[in-house]
Amino acid sequence: MEKKKNISIKEIAKLSNVSVATVSRVINNNGRFSEKTRERVQKIIKDYGYTTNMAAKSLRMAKSKTVGLIVPNIDNEWFSQLVLEIENYFFKNNYSVFICNTSQNEEKEIAYFKSLDSKMVDGIICISGIEEIPTEILTRDIPIVCIDRKPKDHSEAYYVESNHYSGGYLATEELIRQGCKRIAIVSRNKTLSVNRQRLEGYKQALKDYGLEENKELELLLNSNQANYDGAREVINHLIKENISFDGVFATNDWRAYGVLVGLLENDIQVPDEVKVIGFDDIFISQSSHPSISTIKQNIPELAKTASQLLLDLMNDALIKDEQKRYILPVEVIRRDSTK
């Protein structure tokens, strides 16, 4: 075979059908991998005459003591609370944090990945956003941890998330236990794992309690109006079309508030005629009138778990398979809107 000059670690990973991180572990003889994997990677290295670029390696080994934080919407209270917790964690560990707000724009997210790579960050935390992480544009093997964002190919991914399926189930179950039989769901029309899991939990609860799944009660909002305004509009549409319902599960609290306002504008009493539950437990759910029942995520624990995992990865700690993925429990907070 003719030897290829300057083959990259990414190319070795592709040819070996393993991750870049695995190739790096084999080259440095550090971390977990099978003997079969070692042999396959080393064969590619030998066949292509790969030699470690020591200058590049020393550059990679140098610590900038900075991390990147990709967030889809810093205006969203839930995201901003999570960002604050993560920033505080890394500050206490002598790291600076570059906070990158993507405004849920895929091109902007890719641009930020390139920028963080060029700034030589030691690691990146991605909160939600697009499912495919653009690792192919990175020039270095940068540790990445995702929060509430399960990548499409997640066999080698590190992520921390709340149990969104359980949350969707518990929210729907709360409405059912309070007597609701025709329950609408207001969610975002996007395939992200978070939305999908909450919808699946909703459907499973209906099934388990013998209630009919009704497509006209699945209200999926477009990205440009995915929160308060969109939720208010779809509830108004449901009422105008005389489609009956007695409960609404909104997959975040701003959607729940939009639903609440839409109902009250149409002189529909909450919770006497229609009961409402949201998700996230942000301030609006506590301060609205009536107050909104919701599903609470443990923000401090999400932030701490993801930050510690990234710190371990940046320090080349041995991460077992069961430590790659964390799913944290959620709980129902019952307030006036379902009582």
Disulfide bonds with the S-S distance in Angstrom:
none
